[in-house]
Amino acid sequence: MTQLGAVFRPQLPPERLRTIARLADSTGLDELWLWEDCFLEAGISAAAAALAWTERVRVGVGLLPVPLRNVALTAMEAATLHRMFPGRVTLAVGHGVQDWMGQVGVRAASPLTLLREYTLALRGLLDGERITTEGRYVTLDDVALGWPPEGGAEVLVGGIGPRTLRLSGEVADGTLLNEVFSPDGVREARRTIDEGRAAAGRDTGRPHRIVVYVFTATGPGAADRLQRELAATGLTDVSGLGVAGDAAQVAETVQRFADAGADTVVLLPTADEPDPEGFVRFVGDGVLPLVK
């Protein structure tokens, strides 16, 4: 069954997260996703607050930029969240926006090498392993978590290009696809990810979860807002991106992405969404019953 979520965009002030998280929880949404965008809001601290304010909704962070974070610290923070809120946490890691990484002096010469080393180390630590490794970027000397998550923890990789998607298939438990993917793009991404899984000997029937963001606008001026968002991100020439309309039209689009291979569809409001709280109510009260 397709999981349905919504994004809390970090362009909103942090103090609005409480209300939106509680709405996501009370309306029955499966997932609420947060972003760690430089230099707006931090992912782990926001996720901890959202989890503490709610009872059941799963909280995802997509994504944590690996050049910005020591892998041991990310593992400690992730393990703490998983222990305190078991079954309710999803974390995705990725390259981060390279210009932002350059601004803070951590831009890697080989982002793929860093992401590979980092993801393997993070998954190992969260699985309770004691790790010693000395890679190009990740060095750990006899490191193990004191309180690893019981049963390990899912780690997703976020990516766009084919090399990163193939790497995700090789080393991650799932993949986060952002809003540049149409249903056809999701199908192609799934094929590339599966190639990576096969190359690493990981295509053994264990599921690899695909999460995809979808631009969504509803209410007065929805079509215009969607077009402005696509224009602002340079995506007007890509067919099949986003949806503007009522609950039935959005639910139909969700199904198209699910048919293309998405396990979780996360609806992303436009940057100029006039009523973020109302958007979450719309997704939970209007779209969700048509999807489930």
C-alpha positions in Angstrom: 0.0 0.0 0.0 1.3 3.4 -0.9 2.4 5.6 2.0 1.4 9.3 1.8 3.2 12.2 3.3 3.7 16.0 3.2 6.7 18.3 3.5 7.2 21.0 6.0 9.4 23.4 4.1 12.2 25.1 6.1 11.3 28.4 4.5 8.6 28.5 7.2 9.8 29.6 10.6 10.6 26.8 13.0 7.9 27.8 15.5 5.2 26.8 13.0 6.4 23.1 13.0 4.4 22.2 16.1 1.0 22.9 14.6 1.8 21.3 11.3 3.3 18.2 12.9 0.2 17.8 15.0 -2.1 18.2 12.0 -0.1 15.5 10.2 -0.5 13.3 13.2 -4.2 13.9 13.7 -5.3 13.7 10.1 -3.7 10.3 9.7 -0.9 11.1 7.3 1.7 8.3 7.2 4.8 10.6 7.0 5.9 14.2 7.6 9.2 15.1 5.9 11.6 17.8 7.0 14.6 19.3 5.1 18.0 20.2 6.4 18.6 23.2 4.0 21.5 25.6 4.5 21.1 27.9 6.3 17.5 27.6 7.4 16.7 24.7 9.8 18.5 21.7 11.1 17.1 18.3 10.4 17.7 16.3 13.5 16.6 18.9 16.0 13.5 19.6 14.0 12.7 15.9 13.7 13.2 15.3 17.5 10.7 18.1 18.2 8.2 16.9 15.7 8.4 13.3 17.0 8.0 14.5 20.6 4.9 16.6 19.7 3.1 13.7 18.0 2.0 10.1 18.7 2.1 8.1 15.5 3.2 9.9 12.3 6.5 8.9 10.9 9.0 11.7 10.5 11.6 11.8 7.7 14.6 14.0 7.2 15.5 14.4 3.5 18.2 14.9 3.4 21.2 15.2 5.7 24.2 16.5 3.7 27.1 14.2 4.4 30.0 16.7 3.9 28.5 18.8 6.7 28.3 16.0 9.3 30.8 13.6 10.9 29.3 10.1 10.4 29.8 9.1 14.1 27.7 12.2 15.1 25.0 11.3 12.6 24.9 7.7 13.8 24.6 8.9 17.5 21.8 11.3 16.7 20.0 8.7 14.5 20.3 6.0 17.1 19.0 8.2 19.8 15.9 9.1 17.7 15.3 5.4 16.8 15.6 4.3 20.4 13.2 7.1 21.7 10.7 6.8 18.8 11.0 3.3 17.4 9.4 2.7 14.0 8.8 6.4 13.4 12.1 7.7 12.0 13.4 7.8 8.4 16.7 9.5 7.6 18.1 10.1 4.1 21.7 11.2 3.5 23.1 12.7 0.3 25.7 15.0 -1.3 24.1 18.3 -0.2 23.9 21.3 -2.5 27.5 21.7 -3.6 27.5 25.5 -3.5 26.3 25.4 0.1 29.0 22.9 0.9 31.6 25.2 -0.6 30.3 28.1 1.5 31.2 26.3 4.7 34.5 24.8 3.4 33.5 21.1 3.3 32.9 20.5 -0.5 34.3 17.1 -1.4 36.5 16.6 -4.4 34.7 13.2 -4.9 31.2 13.4 -3.6 30.4 9.8 -4.7 33.4 8.4 -2.8 32.4 10.3 0.3 28.7 9.2 0.1 29.8 5.5 -0.4 32.2 5.5 2.6 29.7 7.5 4.7 26.6 5.3 4.0 28.4 2.1 4.6 29.9 3.3 7.9 26.5 4.8 9.0 24.6 1.6 8.2 27.2 -0.5 10.0 27.1 1.6 13.1 23.3 1.6 13.2 23.5 -2.2 12.9 25.5 -2.4 16.0 28.9 -3.1 14.4 32.2 -2.0 15.8 34.0 -0.3 12.9 37.6 0.5 12.1 38.1 2.0 8.7 40.4 4.5 7.0 39.0 5.8 3.7 39.5 8.8 1.7 37.0 10.8 3.7 35.7 8.5 6.5 38.0 7.4 9.3 36.8 5.4 12.3 39.0 3.7 14.9 37.3 1.0 16.9 34.0 2.9 17.0 30.7 1.4 18.1 27.5 2.9 19.4 26.6 2.3 23.0 22.9 2.4 22.2 22.3 1.2 18.6 18.7 0.9 17.4 17.2 -2.4 18.2 17.1 -4.3 15.0 19.1 -1.7 13.1 17.7 1.2 11.2 16.8 2.1 7.6 19.2 4.5 5.8 18.1 6.1 2.6 20.3 7.9 0.0 19.0 10.9 -1.8 20.1 11.4 -5.4 19.3 12.6 -8.9 22.0 11.5 -11.3 22.4 7.8 -12.4 25.7 7.3 -10.6 24.3 8.3 -7.3 21.1 6.3 -7.9 23.2 3.2 -8.8 25.3 3.8 -5.6 22.1 3.9 -3.6 21.1 0.5 -4.9 24.5 -0.8 -3.9 24.8 0.6 -0.3 21.4 1.9 0.9 18.1 0.5 2.2 16.0 3.0 0.1 16.2 6.0 -2.2 14.8 9.5 -1.8 13.9 11.1 -5.2 13.2 14.8 -5.2 10.6 16.8 -7.1 12.5 16.7 -10.5 11.2 13.1 -11.1 8.1 12.5 -13.1 6.5 9.0 -13.1 8.6 8.1 -16.1 11.6 9.4 -14.2 10.7 7.2 -11.2 10.6 4.1 -13.5 14.0 4.9 -14.9 15.4 5.6 -11.4 14.1 2.3 -10.2 15.8 0.5 -13.1 19.1 2.2 -12.3 18.8 1.5 -8.6 18.1 -2.2 -9.3 21.2 -2.3 -11.5 23.2 -1.2 -8.5 21.5 -3.7 -6.2 22.3 -6.5 -8.7 25.9 -5.4 -9.0 26.3 -5.5 -5.2 24.5 -8.8 -4.9 21.7 -7.2 -2.9 18.8 -8.1 -5.2 17.7 -10.9 -3.0 14.1 -10.0 -2.5 14.6 -7.5 0.3 12.6 -4.4 -0.5 14.4 -1.2 -1.5 12.0 1.7 -0.6 11.5 4.5 -3.0 10.3 7.9 -1.6 9.4 10.7 -4.1 8.5 14.3 -3.6 5.7 15.7 -5.8 5.0 19.4 -6.2 1.3 19.9 -5.3 -1.0 22.9 -5.3 -4.7 23.2 -4.5 -7.3 25.9 -4.1 -7.6 29.2 -5.8 -4.7 29.9 -8.2 -3.3 26.4 -7.9 -2.3 26.0 -11.5 -0.5 29.4 -11.6 1.3 28.6 -8.3 2.5 25.3 -9.7 3.7 26.9 -12.9 5.6 29.6 -11.0 7.3 26.9 -8.9 8.3 24.9 -11.9 9.6 28.0 -13.6 11.6 29.0 -10.5 13.3 25.6 -10.4 13.9 25.5 -14.2 11.6 22.5 -14.7 9.0 23.8 -17.1 10.3 21.6 -19.9 9.9 18.3 -17.9 6.5 16.7 -18.6 4.6 15.0 -15.8 5.9 17.0 -12.9 3.6 18.1 -10.1 -0.1 18.4 -9.8 -2.6 21.2 -9.4 -6.2 20.5 -8.5 -8.6 19.0 -6.1 -8.3 16.0 -3.9 -9.4 13.6 -6.6 -6.9 15.0 -9.1 -4.0 14.8 -6.6 -5.0 11.2 -5.6 -4.9 10.2 -9.2 -1.4 11.7 -9.6 -0.3 9.9 -6.4 -1.5 6.6 -8.0 0.5 7.3 -11.2 3.7 7.7 -9.1 2.9 4.5 -7.1 2.3 2.6 -10.4 5.7 3.9 -11.5 7.4 2.3 -8.5 7.2 4.8 -5.6 6.5 3.2 -2.2 6.0 6.6 -0.5 4.6 9.7 -2.2 5.3 13.0 -0.3 3.3 16.0 -1.4 5.4 19.2 -1.6 3.6 22.5 -1.3 4.8 25.4 -3.5 7.0 28.0 -1.9 4.1 30.5 -2.1 1.5 28.2 -0.5 -0.8 30.6 1.2 -2.0 28.2 3.9 0.6 25.6 4.9 -1.6 24.3 7.8 -4.6 24.0 5.4 -2.4 22.2 2.9 -1.7 19.4 5.5 -5.4 19.2 6.3 -6.1 18.9 2.6 -3.6 16.1 2.2 -4.8 14.2 5.3 -8.5 14.8 5.2 -9.0 15.0 1.4 -6.3 13.0 -0.5 -5.5 10.3 2.0 -9.0 8.6 2.0 -8.8 8.4 -1.8 -5.4 6.8 -1.7 -5.9 4.2 1.0 
